[in-house]
Amino acid sequence: MKRPYEELGLVNTKEMFKKAMEGKYAIPAYNFNNMEQLQAIIGGCAESNSPVIVQVSSGARKYANQTMLYWMAKGAVEMCRKDLKSNIPICLHLDHGDTFELCKSCVDSGFSSVMIDGSHLSYEENIAVTKKVVEYAHQFDVSVEGELGVLAGIEDAVSAEKHTYTDPNQVEDFVKRTGVDSLAISIGTSHGAYKFKVKPGESVPPLRFDILDEVEKRLPGFPIVLHGSSSVLQEYVQMINQYGGKMDNAVGVPEEQLRKAAKSAVCKINIDSDGRLVVTAIIRKVFAEQPGEFDPRKYLGPAREELKKVIIEKNTNVLGSAGKA
């Protein structure tokens, strides 16, 4: 059967994850909403020679328009191959798809990977919807990510008051009955820029590596995904606050914990908030220092370059994916 994503020059996650598991690193999964973010992600990953998953939430898909998104993805691949002379593997992934219909629409329109997030449903309902998506997506060789456990925090349309850690006793049954290609688990990461409530001087609570270890034992060699894994880079939080913003006590997952996770069965790490923070910080800086500036290129351009720099640094020093394409 014809695979729509191949027309865009995209790949699914199977080979990426296999190599990441063998090489003890994680594939970066960066969210984007606009052209500048996408250019920075592709440019940063091409320059650091890293495989990449570019991902959009349902909210980002509405914002960008699904038809426009198709051509943006095609353009990003063409830019990477022709202008940047890079052959890094690129996957286009739906982040937090919450219905079968949305996942089907993304498969049909060229996504090479989709996530069906049924974690807000009962266990049996989660299995049922995940299995339905898998059966459809696998006809086109599209990878499917499922989720067990609930991440706290708010990001786009995803919102939850509190964590529900993944129960390792459920993972084997869930994977066997659904046929998913990878599994997002909850071990203490969370969505958004305010991941942990900590007072000044307090350290962030460590991730539950005991749960991750147990999941690895139950599912040896199976790809695990971490959501909500921005580090909430403090220099950019401070820059936002310095130039008129208000982001008090915004903290994220320490990079050394992500490095540790990347060396385990975790082979996809999702990063969204950091990209937003970098872009916002630079735009605020330009506006404060040059209040007469009104050319979008003069503030979106520097924001794009800064984001690219951060992506190269993350690929190299946090995820270990640089040089692995």
C-alpha contacts under 8 A as a table, 3 or more apart, distances in Angstrom:
res1	aa1	res2	aa2	distance
1	M	139	Q	7.08
1	M	140	F	6.38
2	K	140	F	6.68
3	R	6	E	5.71
3	R	7	E	7.56
3	R	110	G	7.86
3	R	140	F	5.07
3	R	141	D	6.94
4	P	7	E	5.77
4	P	8	L	7.50
4	P	107	V	7.49
4	P	108	D	6.53
4	P	109	S	6.69
4	P	110	G	4.74
4	P	111	F	7.64
4	P	140	F	7.60
5	Y	8	L	5.30
5	Y	9	G	6.70
5	Y	10	L	5.60
5	Y	11	V	7.21
5	Y	107	V	7.95
5	Y	109	S	7.64
5	Y	110	G	4.06
5	Y	111	F	5.67
5	Y	112	S	5.42
6	E	9	G	4.97
6	E	10	L	5.54
6	E	11	V	6.95
6	E	110	G	7.69
7	E	10	L	7.61
7	E	110	G	7.74
8	L	73	A	7.06
8	L	74	K	5.00
8	L	77	V	7.27
8	L	110	G	7.00
9	G	74	K	7.22
9	G	77	V	6.46
9	G	90	I	7.95
10	L	77	V	7.53
10	L	89	P	7.19
10	L	90	I	5.43
10	L	91	C	5.39
10	L	92	L	6.93
10	L	112	S	6.56
11	V	89	P	6.48
11	V	90	I	6.03
11	V	91	C	5.20
11	V	92	L	7.96
11	V	112	S	6.05
12	N	15	E	7.56
12	N	16	M	7.87
12	N	91	C	5.73
12	N	92	L	7.97
12	N	112	S	4.85
12	N	113	S	5.82
12	N	141	D	7.51
12	N	142	V	6.01
12	N	143	S	5.80
13	T	16	M	5.12
13	T	17	F	5.90
13	T	91	C	6.76
13	T	112	S	7.79
13	T	113	S	6.94
13	T	143	S	6.19
14	K	17	F	5.43
14	K	18	K	6.27
14	K	143	S	7.15
14	K	181	D	7.73
15	E	18	K	5.09
15	E	19	K	6.25
16	M	19	K	5.43
16	M	20	A	6.17
16	M	27	I	7.40
16	M	51	P	7.26
16	M	89	P	7.79
17	F	20	A	4.92
17	F	21	M	6.05
17	F	27	I	7.45
17	F	223	P	6.55
17	F	267	C	5.96
17	F	268	K	7.69
18	K	21	M	5.31
18	K	22	E	6.34
19	K	22	E	5.12
19	K	23	G	5.91
20	A	23	G	5.02
20	A	24	K	5.73
20	A	25	Y	5.17
20	A	26	A	5.77
20	A	27	I	6.82
20	A	267	C	5.76
20	A	321	S	7.97
21	M	24	K	5.32
21	M	25	Y	6.81
21	M	26	A	7.83
21	M	221	G	7.28
21	M	223	P	7.45
21	M	264	S	7.62
21	M	265	A	6.25
21	M	266	V	7.80
21	M	267	C	6.25
24	K	262	A	6.50
24	K	263	K	4.40
24	K	264	S	6.40
24	K	265	A	7.87
24	K	267	C	7.96
24	K	320	G	7.99
25	Y	262	A	4.90
25	Y	263	K	5.31
25	Y	264	S	7.79
25	Y	266	V	7.98
25	Y	267	C	6.41
25	Y	319	L	5.86
25	Y	320	G	5.04
25	Y	321	S	5.84
26	A	262	A	4.88
26	A	263	K	7.37
26	A	266	V	6.37
26	A	267	C	4.05
26	A	268	K	5.12
26	A	269	I	6.34
26	A	319	L	5.23
26	A	320	G	6.56
26	A	321	S	6.14
27	I	50	S	7.95
27	I	51	P	6.51
27	I	52	V	6.18
27	I	53	I	7.13
27	I	267	C	5.70
27	I	268	K	4.74
27	I	269	I	6.38
27	I	319	L	6.99
27	I	321	S	6.10
28	P	51	P	7.55
28	P	52	V	5.59
28	P	53	I	6.18
28	P	268	K	6.05
28	P	269	I	5.49
28	P	270	N	6.49
28	P	271	I	7.38
28	P	315	N	7.05
28	P	319	L	6.93
28	P	321	S	7.41
29	A	52	V	6.28
29	A	53	I	4.50
29	A	54	V	5.74
29	A	55	Q	6.45
29	A	268	K	6.48
29	A	269	I	5.82
29	A	270	N	4.70
29	A	271	I	6.10
30	Y	41	I	7.07
30	Y	52	V	7.78
30	Y	53	I	6.43
30	Y	54	V	5.24
30	Y	55	Q	5.94
30	Y	270	N	6.12
30	Y	271	I	5.11
30	Y	272	D	5.95
30	Y	275	G	7.90
31	N	54	V	5.96
31	N	55	Q	4.69
31	N	56	V	5.55
31	N	57	S	7.62
31	N	270	N	7.72
31	N	271	I	6.57
31	N	272	D	5.07
31	N	275	G	7.73
32	F	37	Q	5.47
32	F	38	L	5.83
32	F	54	V	7.10
32	F	55	Q	6.49
32	F	56	V	6.04
32	F	60	A	7.40
32	F	272	D	7.60
33	N	37	Q	6.78
33	N	38	L	7.67
33	N	56	V	7.07
33	N	60	A	5.31
33	N	61	R	7.79
33	N	63	Y	7.25
33	N	64	A	6.54
34	N	37	Q	5.63
34	N	38	L	6.44
34	N	64	A	6.82
35	M	38	L	5.16
35	M	39	Q	6.09
35	M	72	M	7.48
36	E	39	Q	5.08
36	E	40	A	6.16
36	E	300	L	6.97
36	E	301	G	7.49
36	E	304	R	5.51
37	Q	40	A	5.12
37	Q	41	I	6.18
37	Q	275	G	7.67
37	Q	304	R	6.30
37	Q	307	L	7.48
38	L	41	I	5.13
38	L	42	I	6.18
38	L	54	V	7.77
38	L	76	A	7.29
39	Q	42	I	5.35
39	Q	43	G	5.78
39	Q	76	A	7.07
39	Q	304	R	7.39
40	A	43	G	5.05
40	A	44	G	5.75
40	A	304	R	5.49
40	A	305	E	6.65
40	A	307	L	5.97
40	A	308	K	4.48
40	A	311	I	7.82
41	I	44	G	5.26
41	I	45	C	6.08
41	I	54	V	7.64
41	I	307	L	7.69
41	I	308	K	6.20
41	I	311	I	6.73
42	I	45	C	5.24
42	I	46	A	5.91
42	I	52	V	7.84
42	I	76	A	6.95
42	I	80	C	6.74
43	G	46	A	5.15
43	G	47	E	6.06
43	G	80	C	7.37
43	G	84	L	7.54
43	G	308	K	6.52
44	G	47	E	5.20
44	G	48	S	6.16
44	G	308	K	4.72
44	G	309	K	6.69
44	G	311	I	5.58
44	G	312	I	5.18
45	C	48	S	5.10
45	C	49	N	5.63
45	C	50	S	4.92
45	C	51	P	6.79
45	C	52	V	6.66
45	C	88	I	7.73
45	C	311	I	7.12
45	C	312	I	6.54
45	C	315	N	7.56
45	C	322	A	7.63
46	A	49	N	4.86
46	A	50	S	6.40
46	A	80	C	6.95
46	A	84	L	7.03
46	A	86	S	5.81
46	A	87	N	7.88
46	A	88	I	6.41
47	E	50	S	7.90
47	E	312	I	7.37
48	S	312	I	5.77
48	S	315	N	7.14
48	S	316	T	7.29
48	S	322	A	5.05
48	S	323	G	6.15
49	N	86	S	7.74
49	N	88	I	6.41
49	N	322	A	5.49
49	N	323	G	4.75
49	N	324	K	6.46
49	N	325	A	5.43
50	S	88	I	6.37
50	S	315	N	6.96
50	S	321	S	5.33
50	S	322	A	4.61
50	S	323	G	5.67
50	S	324	K	5.50
50	S	325	A	4.87
51	P	88	I	5.29
51	P	89	P	5.01
51	P	90	I	6.30
51	P	321	S	7.03
51	P	322	A	7.98
51	P	324	K	6.84
51	P	325	A	4.98
52	V	88	I	7.52
52	V	89	P	6.46
52	V	90	I	5.24
52	V	91	C	6.42
53	I	90	I	5.91
53	I	91	C	4.65
53	I	92	L	5.93
53	I	93	H	6.55
54	V	90	I	7.25
54	V	91	C	6.14
54	V	92	L	5.12
54	V	93	H	6.17
55	Q	92	L	5.70
55	Q	93	H	4.54
55	Q	94	L	5.66
55	Q	95	D	5.95
56	V	59	G	7.80
56	V	60	A	5.57
56	V	61	R	6.20
56	V	92	L	7.96
56	V	93	H	6.50
56	V	94	L	5.32
56	V	95	D	5.56
57	S	60	A	5.06
57	S	61	R	6.20
57	S	94	L	5.89
57	S	95	D	4.64
57	S	96	H	6.08
57	S	97	G	7.13
57	S	156	D	7.32
58	S	61	R	5.02
58	S	62	K	6.32
58	S	94	L	7.34
58	S	95	D	7.21
58	S	96	H	7.19
58	S	97	G	6.44
58	S	102	L	7.94
58	S	157	A	7.58
59	G	62	K	5.19
59	G	63	Y	6.17
59	G	156	D	6.05
59	G	157	A	6.48
60	A	63	Y	4.86
60	A	64	A	6.00
60	A	156	D	7.98
61	R	64	A	5.30
61	R	65	N	5.64
61	R	66	Q	5.71
61	R	69	L	7.13
62	K	65	N	5.11
62	K	66	Q	6.74
64	A	68	M	6.41
64	A	69	L	6.15
65	N	68	M	5.32
65	N	69	L	6.06
66	Q	69	L	4.94
66	Q	70	Y	6.41
67	T	70	Y	5.30
67	T	71	W	6.88
68	M	71	W	5.38
68	M	72	M	6.12
69	L	72	M	4.89
69	L	73	A	6.09
70	Y	73	A	5.32
70	Y	74	K	6.32
70	Y	109	S	6.94
70	Y	110	G	6.98
71	W	74	K	4.89
71	W	75	G	5.83
72	M	75	G	4.96
72	M	76	A	5.98
73	A	76	A	5.07
73	A	77	V	6.38
73	A	92	L	7.49
74	K	77	V	5.34
74	K	78	E	6.26
75	G	78	E	5.03
75	G	79	M	5.95
76	A	79	M	5.10
76	A	80	C	6.13
77	V	80	C	5.06
77	V	81	R	6.22
77	V	90	I	7.40
78	E	81	R	5.18
78	E	82	K	5.80
78	E	83	D	7.65
79	M	82	K	5.44
79	M	83	D	5.11
79	M	84	L	6.40
80	C	83	D	5.94
80	C	84	L	4.88
80	C	85	K	6.24
80	C	86	S	5.55
80	C	87	N	7.22
81	R	84	L	5.97
81	R	85	K	4.89
81	R	86	S	5.09
81	R	87	N	5.96
82	K	85	K	5.35
82	K	86	S	7.69
87	N	325	A	7.83
88	I	325	A	5.26
89	P	325	A	6.71
91	C	111	F	7.71
91	C	112	S	5.95
91	C	113	S	6.97
92	L	111	F	5.18
92	L	112	S	5.49
92	L	113	S	6.23
93	H	111	F	5.92
93	H	112	S	6.28
93	H	113	S	4.59
93	H	114	V	5.23
93	H	115	M	7.35
94	L	97	G	6.21
94	L	103	C	7.49
94	L	106	C	7.14
94	L	111	F	7.17
94	L	113	S	6.52
94	L	114	V	4.55
94	L	115	M	5.68
95	D	114	V	6.79
95	D	115	M	5.57
96	H	115	M	5.54
96	H	116	I	6.07
96	H	117	D	5.30
96	H	158	V	7.55
97	G	100	F	7.88
97	G	102	L	6.31
97	G	103	C	6.02
97	G	114	V	7.13
97	G	115	M	5.47
97	G	116	I	4.80
97	G	117	D	5.78
98	D	102	L	7.17
98	D	103	C	7.87
98	D	116	I	5.72
98	D	117	D	5.26
98	D	118	G	6.47
99	T	102	L	5.40
99	T	103	C	6.49
99	T	116	I	6.93
99	T	117	D	7.97
99	T	129	V	7.66
100	F	103	C	5.19
100	F	104	K	6.06
100	F	116	I	7.46
100	F	129	V	6.64
100	F	132	K	7.15
100	F	133	V	5.81
101	E	104	K	5.11
101	E	105	S	6.12
102	L	105	S	5.12
102	L	106	C	6.31
103	C	106	C	5.15
103	C	107	V	6.24
103	C	114	V	6.23
103	C	115	M	7.42
103	C	116	I	6.93
103	C	133	V	6.84
104	K	107	V	5.10
104	K	108	D	6.13
104	K	133	V	7.25
104	K	136	Y	7.21
104	K	137	A	7.25
105	S	108	D	5.12
105	S	109	S	6.17
106	C	109	S	5.05
106	C	110	G	6.42
106	C	111	F	5.43
106	C	114	V	7.37
107	V	110	G	5.64
107	V	111	F	5.13
107	V	112	S	6.85
107	V	113	S	7.55
107	V	114	V	7.37
107	V	137	A	6.44
107	V	140	F	7.77
107	V	142	V	7.00
108	D	111	F	7.42
111	F	114	V	7.02
111	F	142	V	7.54
112	S	141	D	7.85
112	S	142	V	4.99
112	S	143	S	6.51
113	S	142	V	5.17
113	S	143	S	4.48
113	S	144	V	5.79
113	S	145	E	7.70
114	V	142	V	7.34
114	V	143	S	6.36
114	V	144	V	5.12
114	V	145	E	6.28
115	M	144	V	5.61
115	M	145	E	4.47
115	M	146	G	5.90
116	I	129	V	7.77
116	I	130	T	6.04
116	I	133	V	7.14
116	I	144	V	7.25
116	I	145	E	6.33
116	I	146	G	5.44
116	I	147	E	7.35
117	D	120	H	7.62
117	D	126	N	7.84
117	D	130	T	7.78
117	D	146	G	5.90
117	D	147	E	5.53
118	G	121	L	5.41
118	G	125	E	7.42
118	G	126	N	4.52
118	G	127	I	7.76
118	G	129	V	6.99
118	G	130	T	6.98
118	G	146	G	7.43
118	G	147	E	6.61
118	G	148	L	7.89
119	S	122	S	7.50
119	S	123	Y	7.73
119	S	126	N	6.30
119	S	147	E	5.79
119	S	148	L	5.61
119	S	149	G	5.94
119	S	150	V	5.95
120	H	126	N	7.90
120	H	150	V	7.13
121	L	125	E	5.81
121	L	126	N	5.55
122	S	125	E	5.18
122	S	126	N	6.00
123	Y	126	N	5.10
123	Y	127	I	6.31
124	E	127	I	5.07
124	E	128	A	6.22
125	E	128	A	5.00
125	E	129	V	6.27
126	N	129	V	5.54
126	N	130	T	6.00
127	I	130	T	5.20
127	I	131	K	5.95
127	I	174	F	6.54
127	I	177	R	7.05
127	I	178	T	5.96
128	A	131	K	5.30
128	A	132	K	6.30
128	A	178	T	7.56
129	V	132	K	5.09
129	V	133	V	6.35
130	T	133	V	5.23
130	T	134	V	6.19
130	T	146	G	6.52
130	T	178	T	6.00
130	T	180	V	7.58
131	K	134	V	5.01
131	K	135	E	6.13
131	K	177	R	7.24
131	K	178	T	4.30
131	K	179	G	6.67
131	K	180	V	7.59
132	K	135	E	5.27
132	K	136	Y	6.46
133	V	136	Y	5.25
133	V	137	A	5.95
133	V	144	V	7.60
134	V	137	A	5.17
134	V	138	H	5.77
134	V	144	V	6.11
134	V	178	T	6.99
134	V	179	G	6.54
134	V	180	V	6.32
135	E	138	H	5.61
135	E	139	Q	6.85
136	Y	139	Q	5.70
136	Y	140	F	7.65
137	A	140	F	5.60
137	A	141	D	6.41
137	A	142	V	5.08
137	A	143	S	6.95
137	A	144	V	7.13
138	H	141	D	4.58
138	H	142	V	5.44
138	H	143	S	6.93
139	Q	142	V	7.57
143	S	180	V	7.80
143	S	181	D	6.04
144	V	180	V	5.50
144	V	181	D	5.42
144	V	182	S	6.70
145	E	180	V	5.93
145	E	181	D	5.93
145	E	182	S	4.78
145	E	183	L	5.54
145	E	184	A	6.92
146	G	180	V	6.24
146	G	181	D	7.99
146	G	182	S	6.50
146	G	183	L	5.02
146	G	184	A	6.06
147	E	183	L	5.54
147	E	184	A	4.53
147	E	185	I	6.05
148	L	166	T	5.64
148	L	167	D	7.77
148	L	171	V	7.62
148	L	183	L	7.30
148	L	184	A	6.43
148	L	185	I	5.51
148	L	186	S	7.11
149	G	163	H	7.66
149	G	164	T	5.24
149	G	165	Y	5.18
149	G	166	T	4.25
149	G	167	D	7.23
149	G	185	I	5.96
149	G	186	S	5.20
150	V	160	A	7.38
150	V	162	K	7.67
150	V	163	H	5.50
150	V	164	T	4.84
150	V	165	Y	6.59
150	V	166	T	7.50
150	V	185	I	8.00
150	V	186	S	6.08
151	L	160	A	6.69
151	L	162	K	7.03
151	L	163	H	5.09
151	L	164	T	6.74
151	L	165	Y	7.85
151	L	186	S	5.90
151	L	188	G	7.37
151	L	189	T	6.72
151	L	190	S	5.10
151	L	191	H	6.80
151	L	227	H	7.89
151	L	228	G	7.73
152	A	159	S	6.92
152	A	160	A	4.77
152	A	161	E	5.51
152	A	162	K	4.66
152	A	163	H	4.87
152	A	189	T	7.84
152	A	190	S	5.03
152	A	191	H	6.29
152	A	195	K	7.90
153	G	158	V	7.85
153	G	159	S	5.76
153	G	160	A	5.58
153	G	161	E	6.48
153	G	162	K	7.45
153	G	190	S	5.43
153	G	191	H	4.50
153	G	192	G	5.83
153	G	194	Y	7.40
153	G	195	K	6.57
154	I	157	A	7.56
154	I	158	V	5.71
154	I	159	S	4.42
154	I	160	A	6.65
154	I	191	H	5.36
154	I	192	G	5.32
155	E	158	V	5.31
155	E	159	S	6.53
155	E	191	H	5.57
155	E	192	G	5.13
156	D	159	S	7.86
158	V	191	H	7.98
160	A	163	H	7.59
163	H	186	S	7.53
163	H	188	G	7.18
163	H	190	S	7.98
164	T	186	S	7.02
165	Y	185	I	7.66
165	Y	186	S	4.98
165	Y	187	I	5.76
165	Y	188	G	7.25
166	T	185	I	5.70
166	T	186	S	5.17
166	T	187	I	6.83
166	T	211	I	7.47
167	D	170	Q	5.70
167	D	171	V	7.15
167	D	211	I	7.83
168	P	171	V	5.47
168	P	211	I	6.72
168	P	214	E	6.21
168	P	215	V	5.24
168	P	218	R	7.34
169	N	172	E	7.25
170	Q	173	D	5.61
170	Q	174	F	6.08
171	V	174	F	5.08
171	V	175	V	6.11
171	V	215	V	7.00
171	V	218	R	7.28
171	V	219	L	7.51
172	E	175	V	5.37
172	E	176	K	6.03
172	E	218	R	6.35
172	E	219	L	6.46
173	D	176	K	5.18
173	D	177	R	5.99
174	F	177	R	5.37
174	F	178	T	6.00
175	V	178	T	5.37
175	V	179	G	5.54
175	V	180	V	5.84
175	V	183	L	7.84
176	K	179	G	5.67
180	V	183	L	7.13
181	D	223	P	7.25
182	S	222	F	6.86
182	S	223	P	4.91
182	S	224	I	5.73
182	S	225	V	6.88
183	L	223	P	6.57
183	L	224	I	5.04
183	L	225	V	5.76
184	A	224	I	5.86
184	A	225	V	4.33
184	A	226	L	5.79
184	A	227	H	6.88
185	I	224	I	7.08
185	I	225	V	6.44
185	I	226	L	6.35
185	I	227	H	7.82
186	S	189	T	6.72
186	S	226	L	7.37
186	S	227	H	7.87
187	I	207	L	5.75
187	I	208	R	4.88
187	I	209	F	7.10
187	I	211	I	6.59
187	I	212	L	7.01
188	G	206	P	7.70
188	G	207	L	5.12
188	G	208	R	6.20
189	T	195	K	7.12
189	T	207	L	6.96
189	T	226	L	7.48
189	T	227	H	6.73
189	T	228	G	5.37
189	T	229	S	6.06
189	T	253	V	6.82
190	S	195	K	5.33
190	S	227	H	7.04
190	S	228	G	4.58
190	S	229	S	7.13
191	H	194	Y	7.78
191	H	195	K	6.39
191	H	227	H	7.37
191	H	228	G	4.44
191	H	229	S	7.74
192	G	195	K	6.25
192	G	228	G	6.96
192	G	273	S	5.84
193	A	230	S	7.81
193	A	232	V	6.04
193	A	250	A	5.48
193	A	251	V	6.38
193	A	252	G	6.60
193	A	273	S	5.88
193	A	274	D	7.91
194	Y	197	K	7.25
194	Y	249	N	7.04
194	Y	250	A	4.58
194	Y	251	V	5.55
194	Y	252	G	6.81
195	K	250	A	7.21
195	K	251	V	5.92
195	K	252	G	5.33
195	K	253	V	7.60
196	F	204	V	6.71
196	F	205	P	7.87
196	F	250	A	7.86
196	F	251	V	6.25
196	F	252	G	6.83
197	K	249	N	7.51
198	V	202	E	5.78
198	V	203	S	7.00
198	V	204	V	6.67
198	V	249	N	7.24
199	K	202	E	5.44
199	K	249	N	7.62
200	P	249	N	7.82
204	V	251	V	7.99
204	V	252	G	7.91
204	V	253	V	7.49
204	V	254	P	7.67
206	P	257	Q	7.56
207	L	257	Q	7.26
208	R	211	I	5.57
208	R	212	L	6.76
209	F	212	L	4.82
209	F	213	D	5.98
210	D	213	D	5.11
210	D	214	E	6.25
211	I	214	E	5.11
211	I	215	V	6.15
212	L	215	V	5.09
212	L	216	E	6.16
213	D	216	E	5.08
213	D	217	K	6.34
214	E	217	K	5.08
214	E	218	R	6.34
215	V	218	R	5.09
215	V	219	L	5.99
216	E	219	L	5.08
216	E	220	P	5.28
216	E	221	G	7.37
216	E	222	F	7.51
216	E	265	A	6.50
217	K	220	P	5.57
219	L	222	F	5.51
221	G	265	A	6.80
222	F	265	A	6.86
223	P	265	A	5.93
223	P	266	V	6.26
223	P	267	C	5.92
223	P	268	K	7.85
224	I	265	A	5.71
224	I	266	V	4.51
224	I	267	C	5.98
224	I	268	K	6.87
225	V	266	V	5.48
225	V	267	C	6.25
225	V	268	K	4.87
225	V	269	I	6.02
225	V	270	N	7.79
226	L	229	S	6.56
226	L	266	V	6.82
226	L	268	K	6.43
226	L	269	I	5.02
226	L	270	N	6.22
227	H	269	I	6.33
227	H	270	N	4.98
227	H	271	I	7.51
228	G	270	N	6.15
228	G	271	I	6.59
228	G	272	D	7.56
229	S	252	G	7.34
229	S	253	V	6.03
229	S	258	L	7.53
229	S	269	I	6.47
229	S	270	N	5.68
229	S	271	I	5.55
230	S	233	L	7.91
230	S	252	G	5.93
230	S	253	V	6.20
230	S	270	N	7.36
230	S	271	I	4.96
230	S	272	D	6.48
230	S	273	S	5.84
230	S	274	D	5.45
231	S	251	V	7.11
231	S	252	G	4.30
231	S	253	V	4.58
231	S	254	P	5.63
231	S	255	E	6.19
231	S	274	D	6.79
232	V	237	V	7.37
232	V	250	A	6.88
232	V	251	V	5.45
232	V	252	G	4.65
232	V	253	V	7.28
232	V	273	S	6.79
232	V	274	D	5.45
232	V	277	L	7.51
233	L	236	Y	5.80
233	L	237	V	6.56
233	L	251	V	7.84
233	L	252	G	7.63
233	L	274	D	6.55
233	L	277	L	7.86
234	Q	237	V	4.87
234	Q	238	Q	6.00
234	Q	251	V	7.57
235	E	238	Q	5.17
235	E	239	M	6.15
236	Y	239	M	4.80
236	Y	240	I	6.09
236	Y	277	L	6.21
236	Y	278	V	5.86
236	Y	281	A	5.65
237	V	240	I	5.18
237	V	241	N	6.32
237	V	247	M	6.61
237	V	250	A	7.25
237	V	277	L	6.83
237	V	281	A	7.26
238	Q	241	N	5.06
238	Q	242	Q	5.90
239	M	242	Q	4.92
239	M	243	Y	6.19
239	M	281	A	5.60
239	M	282	I	7.89
239	M	285	K	7.34
240	I	243	Y	5.41
240	I	244	G	6.56
240	I	245	G	4.93
240	I	246	K	7.18
240	I	247	M	7.38
240	I	277	L	7.89
240	I	280	T	7.00
240	I	281	A	4.70
240	I	284	R	6.53
240	I	285	K	7.68
241	N	244	G	5.44
241	N	245	G	4.31
241	N	246	K	5.33
241	N	247	M	6.33
242	Q	245	G	6.92
243	Y	281	A	7.96
243	Y	284	R	5.88
243	Y	285	K	5.95
243	Y	288	A	6.21
244	G	284	R	7.54
245	G	284	R	7.97
247	M	250	A	5.99
253	V	257	Q	7.04
253	V	258	L	7.24
254	P	257	Q	5.55
254	P	258	L	6.78
255	E	258	L	5.05
255	E	259	R	6.18
255	E	318	V	6.17
256	E	259	R	4.95
256	E	260	K	6.27
256	E	318	V	7.32
257	Q	260	K	5.09
257	Q	261	A	6.25
258	L	261	A	4.95
258	L	262	A	6.03
258	L	318	V	6.56
258	L	319	L	7.20
259	R	262	A	5.10
259	R	263	K	6.64
259	R	317	N	7.94
259	R	318	V	5.10
259	R	319	L	5.95
259	R	320	G	7.69
260	K	263	K	5.47
260	K	264	S	7.02
261	A	264	S	5.32
261	A	265	A	7.54
261	A	266	V	5.88
262	A	265	A	7.30
262	A	266	V	5.44
262	A	267	C	6.29
262	A	268	K	7.98
262	A	269	I	7.82
262	A	318	V	7.98
262	A	319	L	5.87
262	A	320	G	7.48
263	K	266	V	7.16
264	S	267	C	7.65
266	V	269	I	7.30
269	I	319	L	7.87
271	I	274	D	6.52
271	I	275	G	7.34
272	D	275	G	5.50
272	D	276	R	6.67
273	S	276	R	5.07
273	S	277	L	6.14
274	D	277	L	5.06
274	D	278	V	6.19
275	G	278	V	5.37
275	G	279	V	6.36
275	G	307	L	6.45
276	R	279	V	5.37
276	R	280	T	6.09
277	L	280	T	5.18
277	L	281	A	5.94
278	V	281	A	5.24
278	V	282	I	6.35
278	V	303	A	6.92
278	V	306	E	6.96
278	V	307	L	6.02
279	V	282	I	5.49
279	V	283	I	6.25
279	V	300	L	7.66
279	V	303	A	4.77
279	V	304	R	6.93
279	V	306	E	7.57
279	V	307	L	6.67
280	T	283	I	5.20
280	T	284	R	6.07
280	T	303	A	7.64
281	A	284	R	5.23
281	A	285	K	6.20
281	A	303	A	7.99
282	I	285	K	5.00
282	I	286	V	6.23
282	I	299	Y	7.30
282	I	302	P	6.87
282	I	303	A	5.26
282	I	306	E	7.68
283	I	286	V	5.20
283	I	287	F	6.19
283	I	299	Y	5.34
283	I	300	L	6.82
283	I	302	P	7.90
283	I	303	A	6.37
284	R	287	F	5.11
284	R	288	A	6.08
285	K	288	A	5.17
285	K	289	E	6.06
286	V	289	E	5.25
286	V	290	Q	5.61
286	V	291	P	7.59
286	V	293	E	7.94
286	V	299	Y	6.08
287	F	290	Q	5.24
287	F	291	P	4.99
287	F	292	G	7.80
287	F	293	E	6.88
287	F	299	Y	7.78
288	A	291	P	5.65
290	Q	293	E	5.62
293	E	298	K	7.42
294	F	298	K	7.79
295	D	298	K	5.49
295	D	299	Y	7.32
296	P	299	Y	5.54
296	P	300	L	5.72
296	P	301	G	7.80
297	R	300	L	5.18
297	R	301	G	5.14
298	K	301	G	5.66
298	K	302	P	6.82
299	Y	302	P	5.63
299	Y	303	A	6.31
300	L	303	A	5.00
300	L	304	R	6.04
301	G	304	R	5.14
301	G	305	E	6.41
302	P	305	E	5.11
302	P	306	E	6.20
303	A	306	E	5.21
303	A	307	L	6.19
304	R	307	L	5.18
304	R	308	K	6.23
305	E	308	K	5.11
305	E	309	K	6.36
306	E	309	K	5.09
306	E	310	V	6.37
307	L	310	V	5.07
307	L	311	I	6.17
308	K	311	I	5.11
308	K	312	I	6.34
309	K	312	I	5.29
309	K	313	E	6.37
310	V	313	E	5.05
310	V	314	K	6.18
311	I	314	K	5.11
311	I	315	N	6.11
312	I	315	N	5.23
312	I	316	T	6.10
312	I	322	A	7.67
313	E	316	T	5.16
313	E	317	N	5.82
313	E	318	V	7.50
314	K	317	N	5.40
314	K	318	V	4.90
314	K	319	L	6.17
314	K	320	G	7.96
315	N	318	V	6.01
315	N	319	L	5.14
315	N	320	G	5.65
315	N	321	S	5.18
315	N	322	A	5.10
316	T	319	L	6.59
316	T	320	G	5.32
316	T	321	S	6.40
316	T	322	A	4.93
317	N	320	G	6.04
319	L	322	A	7.95
321	S	324	K	5.43
321	S	325	A	7.77
322	A	325	A	7.49
